[in-house]
């Protein structure tokens, strides 16, 4: 009994789908192991065990452990793209002050204070001696910075064409990034809230000044 081309296509698609599912499960397991044990504890064996698979399954889908870790890091970097219609940097109505407070708070909660943020930086810091992985992550991070910059200017169009607009945005990113790394030490939430308020005031001040230059 011969197999029809349609049947072959369905089988091939099924194999591809199963392979994609396995890769996603391995990426999820890798992130979980790194969160629990750090990158140094993320051995092929531990990742396979966390995924409920054999080390051979990892070797079948990835050329090396670092290839799997690279995909896990890229997944973490792109988590901000998975919010759909809920933008990390929302374009809001109301006063500049209200918009600044809401946008900075939303970005903080969605990206920099999220549990995956420290995991992502754990990978960045640990791969500094792996030049190929580091270069790949540097490229991914620059693309993330550009996407984040576009979102920032959606929230604060007053700064989009201002000579200091990108500098203000990068100052905001650097501050939030530092605050995100400080979450490692589990600082009081009140301290983060005060810094968020101050950062929102800085953005509001620059937006107000930029808007006044146009009038």
C-alpha positions as CSV (number, residue, x, y, z in Angstrom):
1,X,0.0,0.0,0.0
2,X,1.6,3.3,-1.1
3,X,1.7,6.4,1.0
4,X,0.2,9.5,-0.6
5,X,2.2,12.7,-0.9
6,X,-0.3,14.4,1.5
7,X,0.3,11.7,4.1
8,X,4.0,12.1,3.8
9,X,3.6,15.9,4.2
10,X,1.6,15.4,7.3
11,X,4.2,13.1,8.8
12,X,7.0,15.5,8.0
13,X,5.1,18.4,9.5
14,X,4.4,16.2,12.6
15,X,8.2,15.5,12.9
16,X,9.0,19.2,12.6
17,X,6.3,20.1,15.2
18,X,7.6,17.4,17.6
19,X,11.2,18.7,17.2
20,X,10.1,22.3,17.8
21,X,8.2,21.2,20.9
22,X,11.2,19.3,22.2
23,X,13.5,22.4,21.6
24,X,11.1,24.6,23.5
25,X,11.0,22.2,26.4
26,X,14.8,22.1,26.5
27,X,15.0,25.9,26.5
28,X,12.5,26.1,29.3
29,X,14.4,23.5,31.3
30,X,17.7,25.3,30.7
31,X,16.3,28.5,32.0
32,X,14.9,26.7,35.1
33,X,18.2,25.0,35.8
34,X,20.1,28.3,35.5
35,X,17.7,30.0,37.8
36,X,18.1,27.3,40.4
37,X,21.8,26.3,40.0
38,X,23.5,29.1,38.1
39,X,25.1,28.7,34.7
40,X,28.0,26.7,36.2
41,X,25.4,24.1,37.4
42,X,23.7,23.9,34.1
43,X,25.3,20.7,32.8
44,X,23.9,18.7,30.0
45,X,22.9,16.0,32.5
46,X,21.0,18.5,34.8
47,X,19.2,20.1,31.9
48,X,18.2,16.7,30.5
49,X,16.9,15.6,33.9
50,X,14.9,18.9,34.3
51,X,13.3,18.3,30.9
52,X,12.6,14.7,31.6
53,X,14.8,13.6,28.7
54,X,18.2,12.0,28.1
55,X,21.4,13.8,27.4
56,X,21.2,12.3,23.9
57,X,18.1,14.3,23.2
58,X,20.0,17.5,23.8
59,X,22.9,16.3,21.6
60,X,20.4,15.4,18.9
61,X,18.9,18.9,18.8
62,X,21.9,21.1,19.6
63,X,25.5,20.9,18.5
64,X,26.7,21.9,22.0
65,X,25.5,23.0,25.4
66,X,26.5,26.6,24.5
67,X,24.2,26.4,21.4
68,X,21.3,25.5,23.8
69,X,22.3,28.3,26.2
70,X,22.5,30.8,23.4
71,X,18.9,29.9,22.4
72,X,17.7,30.1,26.0
73,X,19.3,33.6,26.3
74,X,17.7,34.7,23.0
75,X,14.4,33.5,24.3
76,X,14.8,35.6,27.5
77,X,15.8,38.7,25.5
78,X,12.7,38.3,23.3
79,X,10.3,37.9,26.2
80,X,9.4,41.6,26.0
81,X,8.0,40.9,22.5
82,X,5.5,38.4,23.9
83,X,3.2,40.9,25.6
84,X,1.1,41.4,22.5
85,X,-1.1,44.4,22.7
86,X,0.2,45.2,26.2
87,X,3.2,47.3,25.3
88,X,6.2,47.5,27.6
89,X,6.3,51.2,26.9
90,X,2.6,52.3,26.6
91,X,1.6,55.4,24.8
92,X,-0.7,57.0,27.3
93,X,-3.0,60.0,27.6
94,X,-3.1,62.6,30.3
95,X,-0.4,64.9,31.6
96,X,3.3,64.3,31.0
97,X,3.8,63.5,34.7
98,X,1.1,60.8,34.7
99,X,2.5,59.4,31.4
100,X,6.0,59.3,32.7
101,X,5.1,57.6,36.0
102,X,2.9,55.0,34.2
103,X,5.4,54.2,31.4
104,X,8.4,53.9,33.7
105,X,6.4,51.7,36.2
106,X,5.1,49.5,33.4
107,X,8.6,49.0,31.9
108,X,10.1,48.2,35.4
109,X,7.5,45.6,36.2
110,X,7.4,44.0,32.8
111,X,11.1,43.8,32.0
112,X,13.6,44.8,34.6
113,X,11.9,43.5,37.8
114,X,10.7,40.3,36.1
115,X,12.3,37.1,37.5
116,X,13.9,36.2,34.1
117,X,15.9,39.5,34.0
118,X,18.6,38.2,36.5
119,X,18.7,34.9,34.7
120,X,19.4,36.6,31.5
121,X,22.2,38.6,33.0
122,X,23.6,35.5,34.7
123,X,24.1,34.1,31.2
124,X,25.6,37.4,29.9
125,X,28.2,37.6,32.7
126,X,29.1,33.9,32.5
127,X,29.6,33.9,28.8
128,X,32.2,36.7,28.7
129,X,34.9,34.2,27.9
130,X,32.9,32.5,25.2
131,X,33.5,35.0,22.3
132,X,31.1,33.4,19.9
133,X,28.2,33.3,22.4
134,X,29.1,36.8,23.7
135,X,29.1,38.3,20.1
136,X,25.7,36.7,19.5
137,X,24.3,38.1,22.7
138,X,25.7,41.5,21.9
139,X,23.9,41.5,18.6
140,X,20.6,40.4,20.3
141,X,20.9,43.0,23.0
142,X,21.5,45.8,20.5
143,X,18.4,44.8,18.6
144,X,16.5,44.8,22.0
145,X,17.9,48.3,22.7
146,X,16.6,49.5,19.4
147,X,13.1,48.0,20.0
148,X,13.1,49.5,23.5
149,X,14.1,52.8,22.2
150,X,11.3,52.8,19.7
151,X,8.9,52.0,22.5
152,X,10.3,54.7,24.7
153,X,9.7,57.3,22.0
154,X,6.1,56.0,21.5
155,X,5.6,56.9,25.2
156,X,7.5,60.2,25.0
157,X,7.2,61.6,21.5
158,X,8.4,65.0,22.8
159,X,11.9,63.5,22.9
160,X,11.8,61.5,19.6
161,X,13.5,64.3,17.6
162,X,15.2,66.1,20.4
163,X,19.0,66.2,20.3
164,X,19.2,64.8,23.8
165,X,16.3,62.4,23.3
166,X,18.3,59.2,22.9
167,X,20.7,60.2,25.7
168,X,17.7,60.6,28.0
169,X,16.4,57.2,26.9
170,X,19.7,55.5,27.4
171,X,20.0,57.0,30.9
172,X,16.6,55.6,31.7
173,X,17.6,52.1,30.4
174,X,20.9,52.2,32.3
175,X,19.1,53.2,35.6
176,X,16.4,50.5,35.2
177,X,19.1,47.9,34.3
178,X,21.1,48.7,37.4
179,X,17.9,48.5,39.5
180,X,17.1,45.2,37.9
181,X,20.5,43.8,38.8
182,X,20.1,45.1,42.4
183,X,17.1,42.8,42.7
184,X,19.7,40.1,43.3
185,X,20.1,41.5,46.8
186,X,16.4,41.7,47.4
187,X,16.3,45.3,48.3
188,X,13.2,46.8,50.0
189,X,10.4,47.4,47.5
190,X,10.0,50.9,48.9
191,X,13.5,51.8,47.8
192,X,12.7,50.7,44.2
193,X,9.5,52.6,44.3
194,X,11.3,55.8,45.3
195,X,13.8,55.4,42.5
196,X,11.0,54.8,40.0
197,X,9.4,58.0,41.1
198,X,12.6,60.0,40.8
199,X,13.3,58.5,37.3
200,X,9.8,59.4,36.2
201,X,10.4,63.0,37.4
202,X,13.6,63.1,35.3
203,X,11.8,62.0,32.2
204,X,8.9,64.4,32.9
205,X,11.3,67.3,33.3
206,X,13.1,66.5,30.0
207,X,9.8,66.0,28.2
208,X,8.4,69.3,29.5
209,X,11.5,71.2,28.5
210,X,11.5,69.6,25.0
211,X,7.8,70.5,24.6
212,X,8.4,74.1,25.6
213,X,11.1,74.4,23.0
214,X,8.6,73.6,20.3
215,X,6.1,76.4,21.4
